[in-house]
Amino acid sequence: MPTAPLPRRVPRLRRLLALASGNWLARGYLAVFAVSLTVMFLSPGSAFAGSPLLLTAPLSFLCMFLPLDPGAEIEGAADVTAVAVLAVWFLLCALVNAAALGALVTRAATATSTSPRAPFPHVADPTEQKKTDMTGPAGTRPQRVRVLLAPAVDNWLARGYLAVVAVALGYFLYAEFMLPDPGFAGIWPLMTTAPFSILAMAVSSPVAYHTSIAWSSPLIFSIGIALSALVNAVLLGLLTRRLRAREPHPAG
């Protein structure tokens, strides 16, 4: 029937809203966002008026490409429309971020509930215990890292996001080391990996003022950008997995 795709989209939308409101972390994030959005409307000239933009990053930075300029010298319906569209966009970005946090909490809860019960302790031979200490943790650590990073590379959405970050970071490094004036090239990787990239900027900026180690500031910033991109990609991948998961149907 022509309405067949609709039942597939409705459960995904329902799962998105459930992830965005079904756990304490997502609800806390939405509460903080609601306060910041209220401050933006009630006190647009305060230092916290731009907090909704940071709280809903990195998706919120896409509004820079929209023909919107709230707060400019526009009066009447045009300015009201711009502010309303911007608020709706921030709300959608906040729902996606809250759902990503909800997917992270759900994954942690699932991993805890499905982990096998530890066996009873027993007295082992010293030689066997030494061999286990040398090979056990070292052998499982790479597997844990692969499992942790798997959501960042096993779906097209997360891979596409990492590709965008790679282009932005590559342009920054080219401008920083090859061009005489890099200008504001760092704004692109900063926006694509926010909000965690703000920590990378906070760590690398003071280094740039020390003449002897100023050359390492772009490298520290790039490492921070790469780590921020991995965190965002993992959250995006976990959200994609949860949205694709099929709901159990009762037998019969």
Backbone as CSV, one residue per row, in Angstrom:
resi,resn,N_x,N_y,N_z,CA_x,CA_y,CA_z,C_x,C_y,C_z
1,MET,0.839,-1.187,0.000,0.000,0.000,0.000,0.886,1.253,0.000
2,PRO,0.404,2.372,-0.498,1.245,3.561,-0.570,1.594,4.161,0.777
3,THR,0.864,3.791,1.809,1.154,4.325,3.151,2.070,3.426,3.959
4,ALA,2.750,2.501,3.304,3.605,1.548,4.021,4.772,2.205,4.742
5,PRO,5.475,3.265,4.144,6.607,3.843,4.857,6.229,4.558,6.146
6,LEU,4.960,4.982,6.288,4.573,5.732,7.480,4.741,4.941,8.771
7,PRO,4.307,3.679,8.821,4.509,2.930,10.070,5.963,2.754,10.457
8,ARG,6.880,2.843,9.489,8.296,2.717,9.812,8.830,4.001,10.433
9,ARG,8.317,5.157,9.986,8.820,6.421,10.517,8.247,6.729,11.893
10,VAL,7.001,6.365,12.114,6.374,6.679,13.398,7.089,6.001,14.565
11,PRO,7.431,4.688,14.497,8.182,4.089,15.619,9.532,4.749,15.851
12,ARG,10.219,5.175,14.781,11.511,5.838,14.973,11.337,7.178,15.669
13,LEU,10.309,7.925,15.282,10.047,9.178,15.956,9.674,8.933,17.412
14,ARG,8.905,7.871,17.661,8.535,7.538,19.031,9.761,7.136,19.843
15,ARG,10.670,6.386,19.236,11.886,6.003,19.954,12.766,7.219,20.217
16,LEU,12.815,8.160,19.249,13.603,9.372,19.449,13.099,10.171,20.646
17,LEU,11.784,10.344,20.723,11.211,11.078,21.845,11.376,10.312,23.158
18,ALA,11.302,8.979,23.092,11.488,8.185,24.306,12.923,8.295,24.817
19,LEU,13.904,8.259,23.922,15.293,8.403,24.327,15.572,9.797,24.874
20,ALA,14.875,10.800,24.335,15.107,12.180,24.758,14.438,12.519,26.078
21,SER,13.581,11.632,26.583,12.869,11.959,27.816,12.769,10.788,28.789
22,GLY,13.389,9.666,28.476,13.190,8.474,29.285,14.255,8.195,30.302
23,ASN,15.203,9.106,30.545,16.245,8.869,31.531,16.661,10.199,32.143
24,TRP,17.333,10.126,33.269,17.663,11.330,34.036,18.632,12.235,33.313
25,LEU,19.584,11.670,32.547,20.582,12.494,31.882,19.944,13.344,30.788
26,ALA,19.093,12.720,29.980,18.434,13.461,28.910,17.479,14.506,29.476
27,ARG,16.734,14.132,30.505,15.800,15.096,31.102,16.551,16.268,31.748
28,GLY,17.667,15.983,32.396,18.463,17.066,32.975,19.010,18.006,31.915
29,TYR,19.463,17.422,30.808,19.960,18.250,29.702,18.853,19.141,29.146
30,LEU,17.663,18.577,28.953,16.552,19.368,28.443,16.138,20.456,29.418
31,ALA,16.235,20.186,30.707,15.893,21.202,31.702,16.873,22.380,31.640
32,VAL,18.167,22.064,31.517,19.165,23.131,31.393,18.944,23.919,30.106
33,PHE,18.611,23.217,29.019,18.350,23.902,27.755,17.133,24.817,27.874
34,ALA,16.086,24.350,28.559,14.887,25.174,28.720,15.205,26.456,29.482
35,VAL,16.046,26.352,30.512,16.438,27.550,31.266,17.229,28.500,30.377
36,SER,18.155,27.969,29.590,18.963,28.823,28.718,18.115,29.493,27.647
37,LEU,17.132,28.768,27.124,16.254,29.359,26.114,15.399,30.474,26.718
38,THR,14.966,30.289,27.946,14.216,31.334,28.639,15.067,32.576,28.854
39,VAL,16.332,32.375,29.224,17.245,33.502,29.410,17.463,34.234,28.090
40,MET,17.540,33.492,26.998,17.750,34.117,25.701,16.606,35.052,25.339
41,PHE,15.377,34.662,25.684,14.221,35.499,25.364,14.067,36.655,26.362
42,LEU,14.280,36.381,27.646,14.041,37.403,28.655,15.182,38.409,28.763
43,SER,16.410,37.949,28.511,17.558,38.842,28.629,18.500,38.635,27.443
44,PRO,18.106,39.111,26.255,18.932,38.864,25.059,20.286,39.553,25.088
45,GLY,20.462,40.541,25.966,21.745,41.229,26.022,22.697,40.690,27.062
46,SER,22.311,39.640,27.782,23.174,39.107,28.832,24.263,38.211,28.246
47,ALA,25.226,37.881,29.112,26.329,37.021,28.665,25.884,35.589,28.432
48,PHE,24.735,35.193,28.968,24.253,33.819,28.828,23.228,33.683,27.694
49,ALA,23.028,34.746,26.935,22.024,34.685,25.866,22.429,33.717,24.757
50,GLY,23.725,33.511,24.583,24.181,32.596,23.540,24.332,31.166,23.998
51,SER,23.958,30.859,25.243,24.123,29.495,25.748,23.305,28.451,24.993
52,PRO,22.087,28.751,24.488,21.390,27.713,23.701,22.170,27.269,22.476
53,LEU,22.937,28.185,21.879,23.739,27.819,20.715,24.811,26.811,21.084
54,LEU,25.445,26.985,22.247,26.489,26.057,22.683,25.903,24.748,23.190
55,LEU,24.780,24.827,23.888,24.185,23.617,24.453,23.649,22.685,23.370
56,THR,23.268,23.216,22.234,22.704,22.383,21.165,23.696,22.141,20.036
57,ALA,24.974,22.467,20.260,25.999,22.198,19.254,26.213,20.690,19.115
58,PRO,26.716,20.189,17.980,27.158,20.970,16.825,26.059,21.277,15.807
59,LEU,24.885,20.647,15.924,23.848,20.861,14.917,23.377,22.309,14.891
60,SER,23.402,22.970,16.039,22.883,24.330,16.092,23.687,25.299,15.237
61,PHE,24.968,24.984,14.983,25.792,25.895,14.195,25.385,25.919,12.728
62,LEU,24.557,24.978,12.315,24.062,25.013,10.941,23.160,26.210,10.692
63,CYS,22.653,26.826,11.757,21.805,28.002,11.573,22.583,29.166,10.977
64,MET,23.926,29.108,11.013,24.724,30.161,10.412,24.545,30.208,8.909
65,PHE,24.137,29.091,8.314,23.932,29.037,6.870,22.494,29.378,6.484
66,LEU,21.650,29.637,7.472,20.267,30.014,7.198,20.155,31.527,7.079
67,PRO,19.243,32.007,6.231,19.082,33.468,6.074,18.335,34.084,7.252
68,LEU,18.917,33.911,8.450,18.296,34.435,9.660,19.295,35.322,10.383
69,ASP,18.813,36.429,10.871,19.663,37.319,11.653,18.829,37.974,12.737
70,PRO,18.372,37.196,13.727,17.576,37.802,14.791,18.402,38.786,15.595
71,GLY,17.774,39.870,15.955,18.480,40.904,16.687,19.024,41.996,15.803
72,ALA,19.010,41.784,14.472,19.449,42.834,13.573,18.387,43.934,13.519
73,GLU,18.673,44.966,12.766,17.742,46.091,12.697,16.579,45.752,11.779
74,ILE,15.817,44.781,12.205,14.611,44.366,11.492,13.473,44.436,12.482
75,GLU,12.443,45.068,12.106,11.318,45.238,12.996,10.092,44.574,12.404
76,GLY,9.175,44.254,13.289,7.907,43.710,12.834,7.925,42.214,12.706
77,ALA,7.138,41.713,11.749,6.933,40.276,11.604,8.199,39.539,11.184
78,ALA,9.079,40.191,10.427,10.295,39.509,9.954,11.194,39.124,11.121
79,ASP,11.367,40.043,12.065,12.216,39.747,13.210,11.581,38.680,14.103
80,VAL,10.282,38.757,14.316,9.592,37.758,15.131,9.693,36.385,14.491
81,THR,9.542,36.339,13.163,9.641,35.061,12.462,11.041,34.470,12.576
82,ALA,12.066,35.327,12.445,13.445,34.846,12.546,13.727,34.263,13.924
83,VAL,13.279,34.948,14.972,13.501,34.458,16.334,12.739,33.158,16.574
84,ALA,11.504,33.077,16.062,10.710,31.863,16.255,11.337,30.665,15.540
85,VAL,11.783,30.883,14.303,12.426,29.785,13.561,13.705,29.353,14.257
86,LEU,14.474,30.310,14.770,15.710,29.965,15.470,15.416,29.172,16.740
87,ALA,14.385,29.558,17.471,14.023,28.837,18.687,13.569,27.413,18.366
88,VAL,12.787,27.252,17.309,12.342,25.912,16.910,13.544,25.061,16.491
89,TRP,14.488,25.673,15.790,15.686,24.940,15.370,16.502,24.500,16.584
90,PHE,16.664,25.383,17.563,17.374,25.011,18.785,16.655,23.870,19.506
91,LEU,15.335,23.903,19.506,14.570,22.848,20.171,14.784,21.500,19.487
92,LEU,14.786,21.478,18.154,15.026,20.232,17.424,16.439,19.713,17.699
93,CYS,17.416,20.618,17.708,18.791,20.206,17.999,18.903,19.671,19.426
94,ALA,18.189,20.294,20.351,18.219,19.826,21.739,17.599,18.441,21.862
95,LEU,16.527,18.169,21.116,15.915,16.841,21.157,16.875,15.779,20.621
96,VAL,17.601,16.097,19.549,18.563,15.136,18.999,19.684,14.885,19.995
97,ASN,20.218,15.943,20.598,21.287,15.768,21.578,20.804,14.998,22.805
98,ALA,19.585,15.292,23.257,19.041,14.568,24.404,18.841,13.095,24.069
99,ALA,18.386,12.806,22.852,18.226,11.411,22.440,19.570,10.698,22.369
100,ALA,20.614,11.413,21.936,21.951,10.807,21.902,22.440,10.487,23.307
101,LEU,22.205,11.386,24.260,22.557,11.102,25.649,21.720,9.951,26.194
102,GLY,20.448,9.908,25.813,19.605,8.794,26.235,20.077,7.468,25.677
103,ALA,20.562,7.473,24.433,21.103,6.243,23.852,22.355,5.795,24.581
104,LEU,23.155,6.759,25.036,24.358,6.414,25.796,23.996,5.774,27.124
105,VAL,23.019,6.344,27.832,22.594,5.778,29.109,21.962,4.406,28.905
106,THR,21.165,4.258,27.854,20.529,2.975,27.571,21.562,1.904,27.261
107,ARG,22.606,2.278,26.518,23.664,1.314,26.202,24.391,0.878,27.465
108,ALA,24.677,1.839,28.359,25.361,1.482,29.601,24.496,0.572,30.464
109,ALA,23.198,0.864,30.520,22.307,0.026,31.321,22.167,-1.368,30.729
110,THR,22.116,-1.445,29.393,22.015,-2.741,28.735,23.262,-3.573,28.943
111,ALA,24.428,-2.915,28.847,25.690,-3.640,29.050,25.802,-4.160,30.472
112,THR,25.307,-3.395,31.439,25.372,-3.841,32.830,24.433,-5.000,33.093
113,SER,23.228,-4.932,32.517,22.238,-5.972,32.791,22.530,-7.273,32.066
114,THR,23.260,-7.203,30.946,23.542,-8.411,30.172,24.926,-8.972,30.422
115,SER,25.712,-8.328,31.289,27.058,-8.832,31.547,26.976,-10.146,32.315
116,PRO,27.831,-11.119,31.975,27.789,-12.407,32.657,28.206,-12.275,34.111
117,ARG,27.633,-13.092,34.945,27.962,-13.082,36.373,29.374,-13.624,36.578
118,ALA,30.086,-12.954,37.445,31.467,-13.353,37.704,31.506,-14.696,38.418
119,PRO,32.459,-15.554,38.077,32.545,-16.861,38.755,33.034,-16.697,40.185
120,PHE,32.818,-17.735,40.972,33.285,-17.720,42.350,34.807,-17.711,42.378
121,PRO,35.389,-16.984,43.322,36.856,-16.944,43.396,37.420,-18.300,43.791
122,HIS,38.564,-18.563,43.271,39.223,-19.819,43.609,40.716,-19.564,43.724
123,VAL,41.399,-20.422,44.417,42.837,-20.299,44.612,43.533,-20.936,43.420
124,ALA,44.262,-20.116,42.698,44.923,-20.600,41.496,46.405,-20.805,41.761
125,ASP,47.003,-21.556,40.871,48.435,-21.782,40.949,49.165,-20.471,40.679
126,PRO,50.247,-20.154,41.394,50.939,-18.875,41.184,51.406,-18.680,39.750
127,THR,51.883,-19.752,39.099,52.319,-19.632,37.709,51.152,-19.275,36.807
128,GLU,50.008,-19.933,37.011,48.826,-19.650,36.210,48.315,-18.234,36.465
129,GLN,48.377,-17.796,37.752,47.920,-16.449,38.085,48.805,-15.404,37.418
130,LYS,50.105,-15.625,37.384,51.021,-14.691,36.752,50.768,-14.617,35.264
131,LYS,50.494,-15.755,34.634,50.226,-15.772,33.203,48.932,-15.026,32.890
132,THR,47.950,-15.191,33.736,46.675,-14.499,33.518,46.836,-13.001,33.665
133,ASP,47.631,-12.573,34.658,47.854,-11.152,34.863,48.576,-10.514,33.692
134,MET,49.427,-11.289,33.010,50.203,-10.732,31.916,49.413,-10.687,30.619
135,THR,48.513,-11.640,30.418,47.840,-11.732,29.122,46.388,-11.319,29.169
136,GLY,45.736,-11.453,30.323,44.294,-11.194,30.381,43.902,-9.768,30.058
137,PRO,44.264,-8.798,30.906,43.854,-7.422,30.660,44.396,-6.863,29.364
138,ALA,45.657,-7.224,29.019,46.227,-6.707,27.780,45.479,-7.221,26.563
139,GLY,44.956,-8.423,26.655,44.247,-8.962,25.509,42.850,-8.412,25.362
140,THR,42.218,-8.026,26.464,40.846,-7.543,26.383,40.765,-6.041,26.153
141,ARG,41.812,-5.309,26.457,41.747,-3.852,26.318,41.524,-3.420,24.874
142,PRO,42.240,-3.938,23.878,41.933,-3.538,22.495,40.521,-3.898,22.072
143,GLN,40.017,-5.025,22.550,38.648,-5.386,22.216,37.660,-4.399,22.812
144,ARG,37.906,-3.955,24.040,37.015,-2.981,24.663,37.046,-1.661,23.916
145,VAL,38.231,-1.255,23.451,38.336,-0.011,22.693,37.583,-0.121,21.375
146,ARG,37.715,-1.275,20.703,36.996,-1.466,19.428,35.487,-1.451,19.648
147,VAL,35.035,-2.094,20.711,33.596,-2.092,20.996,33.120,-0.681,21.330
148,LEU,33.942,0.075,22.062,33.561,1.430,22.440,33.476,2.350,21.229
149,LEU,34.391,2.190,20.275,34.432,3.070,19.108,33.621,2.547,17.927
150,ALA,33.083,1.342,18.031,32.332,0.766,16.912,31.171,1.637,16.453
151,PRO,30.377,2.263,17.353,29.272,3.098,16.866,29.708,4.289,16.027
152,ALA,30.985,4.673,16.100,31.461,5.817,15.329,31.774,5.478,13.885
153,VAL,31.820,4.183,13.543,32.233,3.804,12.185,31.330,2.753,11.541
154,ASP,30.327,2.262,12.258,29.533,1.183,11.684,28.220,1.656,11.076
155,ASN,28.051,2.953,10.866,26.845,3.472,10.215,27.233,4.663,9.359
156,TRP,26.454,4.915,8.341,26.813,5.946,7.370,26.712,7.345,7.948
157,LEU,25.829,7.561,8.921,25.662,8.897,9.484,26.906,9.319,10.267
158,ALA,27.406,8.433,11.120,28.609,8.752,11.895,29.828,8.864,10.986
159,ARG,29.925,7.981,9.989,31.060,8.072,9.060,31.015,9.362,8.262
160,GLY,29.826,9.780,7.837,29.707,11.048,7.123,30.098,12.229,7.997
161,TYR,29.711,12.168,9.273,30.098,13.233,10.201,31.612,13.297,10.356
162,LEU,32.267,12.140,10.512,33.722,12.124,10.645,34.404,12.632,9.380
163,ALA,33.797,12.369,8.222,34.365,12.876,6.967,34.302,14.401,6.930
164,VAL,33.194,14.969,7.379,33.078,16.432,7.419,34.113,17.025,8.368
165,VAL,34.291,16.403,9.534,35.287,16.890,10.487,36.689,16.771,9.902
166,ALA,36.964,15.695,9.186,38.286,15.515,8.583,38.583,16.620,7.578
167,VAL,37.593,16.993,6.782,37.788,18.072,5.812,38.043,19.394,6.542
168,ALA,37.247,19.678,7.571,37.426,20.924,8.321,38.786,20.968,9.015
169,LEU,39.188,19.836,9.613,40.479,19.797,10.299,41.633,19.864,9.308
170,GLY,41.492,19.209,8.157,42.526,19.282,7.134,42.717,20.693,6.609
171,TYR,41.621,21.408,6.419,41.732,22.805,5.974,42.405,23.664,7.030
172,PHE,42.087,23.415,8.300,42.725,24.177,9.377,44.233,23.952,9.401
173,LEU,44.656,22.691,9.299,46.098,22.399,9.328,46.804,22.980,8.101
174,TYR,46.162,22.912,6.953,46.755,23.506,5.734,46.907,25.011,5.893
175,ALA,45.865,25.663,6.388,45.932,27.110,6.556,46.942,27.504,7.625
176,GLU,47.045,26.696,8.667,47.924,27.029,9.783,49.393,26.909,9.413
177,PHE,49.753,25.894,8.632,51.164,25.628,8.351,51.590,26.013,6.942
178,MET,50.650,26.254,6.041,51.015,26.541,4.651,50.683,27.962,4.222
179,LEU,49.667,28.567,4.771,49.269,29.908,4.368,49.931,30.954,5.256
180,PRO,50.269,32.112,4.708,50.889,33.154,5.537,49.947,33.716,6.591
181,ASP,48.650,33.730,6.314,47.670,34.233,7.277,46.509,33.243,7.353
182,PRO,46.479,32.375,8.366,45.400,31.382,8.433,44.039,31.983,8.709
183,GLY,44.016,33.190,9.257,42.735,33.826,9.524,41.942,33.069,10.581
184,PHE,40.663,32.829,10.260,39.772,32.123,11.193,39.509,30.696,10.720
185,ALA,40.554,30.027,10.225,40.374,28.663,9.714,39.973,27.698,10.812
186,GLY,40.344,27.994,12.054,40.017,27.095,13.154,38.559,27.090,13.549
187,ILE,37.781,28.034,13.007,36.371,28.086,13.394,35.598,26.897,12.850
188,TRP,36.033,26.348,11.707,35.292,25.228,11.101,35.413,23.943,11.908
189,PRO,36.609,23.480,12.249,36.653,22.295,13.134,36.079,22.563,14.511
190,LEU,36.169,23.811,14.978,35.594,24.138,16.280,34.081,23.975,16.269
191,MET,33.422,24.435,15.198,31.966,24.346,15.119,31.500,22.916,14.890
192,THR,32.218,22.175,14.056,31.753,20.825,13.725,31.912,19.838,14.869
193,THR,32.764,20.152,15.835,32.980,19.215,16.942,32.558,19.794,18.292
194,ALA,31.854,20.922,18.279,31.344,21.479,19.534,30.303,20.530,20.124
195,PRO,30.063,20.561,21.418,30.641,21.474,22.411,31.957,21.017,23.017
196,PHE,32.376,19.780,22.761,33.598,19.276,23.396,34.845,19.987,22.876
197,SER,34.777,20.533,21.654,35.933,21.220,21.090,36.273,22.492,21.849
198,ILE,35.329,23.012,22.622,35.624,24.200,23.419,36.724,23.891,24.432
199,LEU,36.744,22.674,24.953,37.822,22.280,25.860,39.164,22.248,25.136
200,ALA,39.157,21.778,23.882,40.392,21.767,23.095,40.911,23.180,22.874
201,MET,40.025,24.111,22.608,40.437,25.500,22.424,40.951,26.091,23.730
202,ALA,40.294,25.733,24.843,40.724,26.266,26.137,42.111,25.768,26.531
203,VAL,42.451,24.526,26.120,43.765,23.971,26.465,44.849,24.500,25.537
204,SER,44.547,24.634,24.250,45.570,25.011,23.275,45.822,26.514,23.210
205,SER,44.843,27.325,23.574,45.018,28.783,23.461,46.139,29.326,24.342
206,PRO,46.225,28.932,25.629,47.339,29.467,26.430,48.714,29.071,25.903
207,VAL,48.816,27.914,25.254,50.112,27.471,24.741,50.606,28.406,23.648
208,ALA,49.692,29.005,22.886,50.087,29.861,21.773,50.810,31.122,22.230
209,TYR,50.664,31.494,23.499,51.312,32.711,23.991,52.727,32.459,24.496
210,HIS,53.154,31.219,24.538,54.522,30.892,24.934,55.361,30.705,23.677
211,THR,56.337,31.549,23.488,57.097,31.562,22.235,57.794,30.238,21.975
212,SER,58.337,29.616,23.009,59.125,28.401,22.806,58.278,27.205,22.383
213,ILE,57.017,27.168,22.789,56.171,26.014,22.464,54.929,26.431,21.678
214,ALA,54.950,27.624,21.097,53.777,28.102,20.354,53.463,27.212,19.158
215,TRP,54.495,26.565,18.614,54.286,25.718,17.441,53.393,24.518,17.748
216,SER,53.333,24.115,19.031,52.542,22.937,19.396,51.067,23.254,19.613
217,SER,50.708,24.524,19.648,49.311,24.880,19.896,48.368,24.313,18.825
218,PRO,48.682,24.436,17.511,47.789,23.825,16.515,47.699,22.310,16.639
219,LEU,48.790,21.665,17.026,48.770,20.210,17.175,47.903,19.796,18.361
220,ILE,48.023,20.514,19.481,47.179,20.209,20.642,45.719,20.438,20.304
221,PHE,45.459,21.528,19.599,44.089,21.817,19.183,43.558,20.723,18.259
222,SER,44.391,20.241,17.340,43.966,19.200,16.408,43.683,17.883,17.121
223,ILE,44.514,17.533,18.100,44.270,16.315,18.880,42.951,16.432,19.645
224,GLY,42.723,17.595,20.240,41.458,17.802,20.939,40.266,17.732,20.003
225,ILE,40.418,18.269,18.793,39.339,18.208,17.801,39.063,16.763,17.414
226,ALA,40.118,15.977,17.209,39.939,14.576,16.826,39.219,13.794,17.927
227,LEU,39.614,14.008,19.173,38.945,13.323,20.282,37.488,13.773,20.408
228,SER,37.244,15.064,20.236,35.866,15.568,20.295,35.016,14.976,19.186
229,ALA,35.601,14.839,17.999,34.867,14.248,16.883,34.518,12.790,17.154
230,LEU,35.442,12.047,17.787,35.155,10.654,18.116,34.018,10.546,19.124
231,VAL,34.022,11.424,20.126,32.946,11.396,21.116,31.604,11.688,20.457
232,ASN,31.555,12.728,19.632,30.308,13.058,18.942,29.864,11.947,18.004
233,ALA,30.824,11.326,17.300,30.483,10.253,16.373,29.951,9.031,17.113
234,VAL,30.529,8.723,18.287,30.029,7.595,19.076,28.595,7.853,19.525
235,LEU,28.331,9.062,20.017,26.972,9.401,20.438,26.006,9.342,19.261
236,LEU,26.447,9.851,18.111,25.590,9.804,16.921,25.348,8.375,16.470
237,GLY,26.380,7.542,16.548,26.212,6.138,16.170,25.300,5.385,17.120
238,LEU,25.422,5.647,18.423,24.526,4.999,19.386,23.075,5.405,19.147
239,LEU,22.869,6.684,18.829,21.508,7.141,18.527,20.975,6.454,17.277
240,THR,21.814,6.311,16.259,21.390,5.636,15.025,21.029,4.183,15.287
241,ARG,21.813,3.522,16.123,21.500,2.126,16.465,20.158,2.011,17.160
242,ARG,19.904,2.900,18.111,18.639,2.825,18.852,17.448,3.121,17.957
243,LEU,17.612,4.037,17.028,16.498,4.359,16.138,16.228,3.247,15.137
244,ARG,17.274,2.495,14.793,17.097,1.393,13.843,16.622,0.114,14.497
245,ALA,16.744,0.029,15.805,16.364,-1.200,16.511,14.869,-1.454,16.331
246,ARG,14.543,-2.708,16.132,13.148,-3.083,15.959,12.493,-3.313,17.309
247,GLU,11.289,-2.846,17.395,10.537,-3.047,18.634,10.038,-4.486,18.709
248,PRO,10.105,-5.112,19.876,9.611,-6.484,20.004,8.095,-6.524,19.835
249,HIS,7.629,-7.511,19.103,6.201,-7.704,18.884,5.731,-8.945,19.642
250,PRO,4.575,-8.892,20.235,4.073,-10.060,20.951,3.820,-11.216,20.015
251,ALA,4.099,-12.407,20.479,3.902,-13.578,19.638,2.420,-13.820,19.450
252,GLY,2.103,-14.365,18.307,0.702,-14.708,18.023,-0.009,-13.639,17.278
